[in-house]
Amino acid sequence: MKNFLFVLFAAISIISCEDIESNDVALQANVDNNLYRSNDARAALNEDGSLTIQGFTDEESMTLHVSRLSEGNFTIAEGLPNFAIFEDVGGSIYTTRPNGEGVITISEVNEANKTLSGTFRFNAFLPGIDTIYVSKGALHNVSYTGGEITDPTNAGLFTAKVDGNPFLPIIVTSRNTGNTIITSGSTANASIVISVTANVEPGEYSLPRGGFAAKFQGVNGPEPTASGIVKIIEHDTSEMRIKGTFSFITNRTEITEGQFDVAY
């Protein structure tokens, strides 16, 4: 009986620890029902005095931005400079701007060691498509320095026409997952995602094709792509920049005059 109780208490302890801050992790949080733990985290003071904090794994990242480096509560709401962003494994960007809500609390700033600690929570949106809820966020001794952290929602140029109408995204992202470069643009109610191989060279690539994809999702959900073309004009792997054009047809929609020029 004693052995049974010991095993039971040990199991309860392990389960409980999955939902609390670990001092070995610089940034962690619950994203909906999933625990996100960064492999590493950093913070940077921007030229305007604001502070950007970013935690990342091999496949995901979380970015927090507050108006200044100081202890206190920083409310996330429309019209305020504080915001949060989460990028998932598929390259989708969830952002609190403009309608998300939450709070980032900096509980300790250690000026001698240049580290900070705190907590956070927020809800964020994949515009017009999905919402996530981030809770029990924890920052533990995150190092901060000068020099800006790039805003992951502003990777560069991305435009197209959707059934002849201009597609002008408010969020543009691009990232290299190791095997694939995923570039996307999102408006308030639609998104276009272009995927190419990580070592892609300039040239024209027809769709469907292994390692390449073009996707459109609107108010009616994802639409299967029938055919298309992605043309890579330039790809500088040392500078991590890629430029190209695209066009494709889904079962409902025609995407034309697509172009991108982004850093990943």
URQUI-V488752 format. One record per backbone hydrogen bond with DSSP energy under -0.5 kcal/mol. NH is the residue of the N-H (numbers start at 1). CO is the residue of the C=O. If there is no record, write none. Layout:
((NH | CO) (NH | CO))
This chain:
((5 | 1) (6 | 2) (7 | 3) (8 | 4) (9 | 5) (10 | 6) (11 | 7) (12 | 8) (13 | 9) (14 | 10) (15 | 11) (16 | 12) (17 | 13) (18 | 14) (18 | 15) (19 | 16) (20 | 17) (25 | 22) (28 | 138) (29 | 36) (30 | 135) (31 | 29) (31 | 34) (32 | 30) (32 | 133) (34 | 31) (36 | 29) (36 | 34) (37 | 35) (38 | 27) (39 | 56) (40 | 56) (42 | 54) (43 | 143) (44 | 52) (45 | 145) (46 | 44) (46 | 50) (49 | 46) (51 | 66) (52 | 44) (53 | 64) (54 | 42) (55 | 62) (56 | 40) (57 | 60) (61 | 87) (62 | 55) (63 | 85) (64 | 53) (65 | 83) (66 | 51) (69 | 49) (70 | 68) (72 | 106) (74 | 104) (75 | 73) (76 | 102) (77 | 75) (80 | 77) (83 | 65) (85 | 63) (86 | 94) (87 | 61) (88 | 86) (88 | 92) (91 | 88) (94 | 86) (94 | 92) (95 | 93) (95 | 125) (96 | 84) (100 | 96) (102 | 76) (103 | 121) (104 | 74) (105 | 119) (106 | 72) (106 | 104) (107 | 105) (107 | 117) (108 | 117) (110 | 115) (111 | 109) (114 | 110) (115 | 110) (116 | 142) (117 | 108) (118 | 139) (119 | 105) (120 | 137) (121 | 103) (122 | 134) (123 | 101) (124 | 132) (125 | 95) (126 | 130) (127 | 125) (129 | 126) (130 | 126) (132 | 124) (134 | 122) (134 | 132) (135 | 30) (135 | 133) (137 | 120) (138 | 28) (139 | 118) (140 | 26) (142 | 116) (144 | 114) (145 | 43) (147 | 45) (152 | 150) (154 | 151) (155 | 172) (157 | 261) (159 | 259) (160 | 167) (161 | 256) (162 | 165) (163 | 161) (163 | 254) (165 | 162) (167 | 160) (168 | 166) (169 | 158) (169 | 167) (170 | 186) (171 | 186) (172 | 153) (173 | 184) (175 | 182) (176 | 264) (177 | 175) (177 | 180) (181 | 196) (182 | 175) (182 | 180) (183 | 181) (183 | 194) (184 | 173) (185 | 192) (186 | 171) (187 | 190) (191 | 217) (192 | 185) (193 | 215) (194 | 183) (195 | 213) (196 | 181) (198 | 179) (200 | 197) (203 | 232) (205 | 230) (207 | 228) (209 | 212) (212 | 209) (213 | 195) (215 | 193) (216 | 223) (217 | 191) (218 | 221) (221 | 218) (223 | 216) (226 | 249) (227 | 249) (228 | 207) (229 | 247) (230 | 205) (231 | 245) (232 | 203) (232 | 230) (233 | 231) (233 | 243) (234 | 243) (236 | 241) (237 | 235) (240 | 236) (241 | 236) (242 | 262) (243 | 234) (244 | 260) (245 | 231) (246 | 258) (247 | 229) (248 | 255) (249 | 227) (250 | 253) (251 | 224) (255 | 248) (255 | 253) (256 | 161) (256 | 254) (258 | 246) (259 | 159) (260 | 244) (261 | 157) (262 | 242) (263 | 155) (264 | 240))
